[in-house]
Amino acid sequence: MTDLPDLPDLPDQPDLPPAPEPSAAPPGPEAQAVERPEREALLQLALTELQSRRENLLQEIAALEQRREQISRDLTSSVAGQSDTIARRVKGFQEYLVGALQDLAVAAEQIELVAQPLMVQPSPLDRPAPVEDAPAPAAAGLFSRDEGLIRDLLARQQGQPDFYADPWKLRRTLEPSGAALLDEWFLSQGGRGAQPSAGSRNRNVLVAGAGIAILGELYGERFQTLVLAGQPERLGEWRRGLQDCLGLSREDFGPSSGIVLFERAEALIERADRLEERGELPFIVVDAAERVVEIPVLQFPLWLAFAAGPDELVLDDDLS
């Protein structure tokens, strides 16, 4: 086999650069003239939309500012203006609740747990005939014979207040209008009827307290005052007012005490019936916020209902 001759080494060929790719030609003046109006139209549309959004946002901000100012005014008028009223209502309810619980505890202590023997009542035919000359236990509305004493007491109640008077005596000064109201109620209505409100619950409480003091002079402890007001807050005002003008304590309010407070007319009527069965005299006072007087109340010999005017009723409804 024949050997081939050695071939000479060829020199390395240099790497050639890649061929340049054809580049896109820049747009001409005509193409740029066509695109410019389109861009301007898009920019104008965007500016118009942004302006519309800006105006909407400004309107919303203005509405929110007005709402914030209205809320601020409402908070100032409702919270700051009525905080004292709300505090008085809460305080009145608290005092009424405490008094009611104390009255309930006293009543529970007086319940007799031992069964009482059965007592047979004698027949009415077996009872002796009543003596004709015996005086009536309580003159039901007949105050004409006590006219001088009543007017003398009313005159004294209009003098200087006696803050250290005995309990059940009026410690405040009775206004002339209140004295005229009681004069009408005692001597013209015979202790049974409605009278116009004195303008506020505090004034009505003072008038009722003066009437209680006069009845105490006439009947001693043979009568009990029953106050009807439909809400605990109102009863709390009656309790505080009578305590102040008559020098009473919490022990003077309760089922077996001198003054009993009622939210419902039915319970008051039941209590008044029991008092009459025991030969005692109920004195019923109806708050001015009560729109009507129950018919059974009219059968009792002593009752005083305060009739509120339209403005007073509207104000009382707003505070309720």
HUDA-V368157 format. One record per residue. RES is the residue in one letter. OMEGA is omega in degrees with one decimal (NA if undefined). Layout:
RES:OMEGA ; RES:OMEGA
This chain:
M:-171.7 ; T:178.9 ; D:178.1 ; L:-178.8 ; P:-179.8 ; D:178.5 ; L:-179.4 ; P:179.4 ; D:178.8 ; L:179.0 ; P:179.9 ; D:178.4 ; Q:179.4 ; P:178.9 ; D:179.9 ; L:178.1 ; P:-179.5 ; P:-179.4 ; A:180.0 ; P:179.0 ; E:179.0 ; P:-179.6 ; S:-178.7 ; A:-178.8 ; A:178.6 ; P:-178.0 ; P:-178.8 ; G:-179.9 ; P:-179.1 ; E:179.7 ; A:178.8 ; Q:178.7 ; A:178.7 ; V:-175.6 ; E:-175.0 ; R:177.5 ; P:179.3 ; E:178.9 ; R:179.2 ; E:177.6 ; A:178.3 ; L:178.4 ; L:178.8 ; Q:177.4 ; L:178.8 ; A:178.6 ; L:178.1 ; T:179.2 ; E:178.0 ; L:178.1 ; Q:178.0 ; S:178.5 ; R:179.7 ; R:179.1 ; E:177.6 ; N:178.7 ; L:178.0 ; L:177.4 ; Q:178.2 ; E:178.7 ; I:178.5 ; A:178.2 ; A:178.3 ; L:177.5 ; E:177.1 ; Q:178.7 ; R:179.0 ; R:178.7 ; E:178.6 ; Q:178.4 ; I:178.5 ; S:178.2 ; R:179.5 ; D:179.2 ; L:-179.5 ; T:-176.5 ; S:-174.7 ; S:-176.1 ; V:-177.7 ; A:-176.5 ; G:-175.9 ; Q:-179.4 ; S:179.3 ; D:178.6 ; T:179.4 ; I:179.7 ; A:179.0 ; R:178.6 ; R:178.4 ; V:179.1 ; K:178.9 ; G:178.9 ; F:179.2 ; Q:-179.6 ; E:178.1 ; Y:-179.2 ; L:178.4 ; V:178.5 ; G:179.5 ; A:178.1 ; L:176.7 ; Q:177.6 ; D:178.7 ; L:178.3 ; A:177.9 ; V:179.9 ; A:179.0 ; A:178.7 ; E:-177.4 ; Q:179.2 ; I:179.8 ; E:-179.4 ; L:179.2 ; V:-179.5 ; A:180.0 ; Q:178.1 ; P:-179.4 ; L:178.9 ; M:-179.7 ; V:179.7 ; Q:178.8 ; P:179.6 ; S:177.0 ; P:179.2 ; L:-179.5 ; D:-178.3 ; R:178.2 ; P:-179.9 ; A:-179.6 ; P:179.0 ; V:-175.7 ; E:-175.7 ; D:-178.1 ; A:-178.7 ; P:176.7 ; A:-177.1 ; P:179.8 ; A:-178.2 ; A:-173.8 ; A:175.5 ; G:-179.4 ; L:-177.8 ; F:-176.7 ; S:-179.6 ; R:178.4 ; D:-175.8 ; E:-178.7 ; G:-179.8 ; L:-178.2 ; I:-178.3 ; R:174.9 ; D:177.2 ; L:178.0 ; L:178.3 ; A:179.4 ; R:179.8 ; Q:178.2 ; Q:179.4 ; G:-179.3 ; Q:179.0 ; P:177.9 ; D:-174.7 ; F:-178.3 ; Y:178.4 ; A:178.5 ; D:175.4 ; P:-178.4 ; W:171.4 ; K:-178.4 ; L:-179.7 ; R:-180.0 ; R:179.4 ; T:178.5 ; L:179.6 ; E:179.2 ; P:178.3 ; S:176.1 ; G:177.4 ; A:177.4 ; A:177.9 ; L:-179.8 ; L:176.4 ; D:177.4 ; E:-175.9 ; W:-179.0 ; F:-165.7 ; L:177.9 ; S:-179.7 ; Q:179.4 ; G:177.4 ; G:-179.5 ; R:176.4 ; G:179.0 ; A:177.7 ; Q:178.5 ; P:179.6 ; S:178.4 ; A:176.9 ; G:178.4 ; S:-179.2 ; R:179.5 ; N:178.6 ; R:177.0 ; N:177.5 ; V:179.0 ; L:178.1 ; V:178.9 ; A:177.6 ; G:176.3 ; A:176.6 ; G:177.8 ; I:179.0 ; A:179.0 ; I:177.8 ; L:175.7 ; G:175.9 ; E:-176.3 ; L:-171.3 ; Y:-179.9 ; G:-178.2 ; E:-177.4 ; R:177.2 ; F:178.7 ; Q:-178.1 ; T:178.6 ; L:-176.8 ; V:178.6 ; L:173.7 ; A:-165.9 ; G:-176.9 ; Q:179.7 ; P:-179.7 ; E:179.2 ; R:177.5 ; L:175.7 ; G:177.2 ; E:177.3 ; W:-179.6 ; R:-178.7 ; R:-178.4 ; G:179.7 ; L:174.8 ; Q:-176.6 ; D:-171.8 ; C:179.2 ; L:178.6 ; G:-176.3 ; L:176.1 ; S:-178.9 ; R:-179.7 ; E:179.5 ; D:177.6 ; F:179.2 ; G:-176.5 ; P:-177.6 ; S:-177.7 ; S:-173.7 ; G:-176.7 ; I:178.6 ; V:-178.1 ; L:-176.3 ; F:171.3 ; E:-176.2 ; R:-179.3 ; A:-178.1 ; E:179.7 ; A:178.3 ; L:-179.2 ; I:178.2 ; E:178.2 ; R:179.4 ; A:177.4 ; D:180.0 ; R:178.1 ; L:179.6 ; E:177.3 ; E:178.9 ; R:179.5 ; G:177.8 ; E:-173.5 ; L:175.5 ; P:174.0 ; F:-173.4 ; I:176.8 ; V:-177.4 ; V:-178.5 ; D:-177.1 ; A:-180.0 ; A:177.2 ; E:-174.7 ; R:-177.5 ; V:174.7 ; V:-179.1 ; E:-176.9 ; I:178.9 ; P:178.6 ; V:-175.3 ; L:-177.8 ; Q:-175.3 ; F:-171.6 ; P:-177.4 ; L:173.4 ; W:-178.8 ; L:179.0 ; A:177.5 ; F:-179.9 ; A:-177.3 ; A:174.1 ; G:-177.9 ; P:-178.6 ; D:-179.8 ; E:178.6 ; L:178.9 ; V:178.9 ; L:-179.7 ; D:177.6 ; D:179.0 ; D:-180.0 ; L:-177.3 ; S:NA
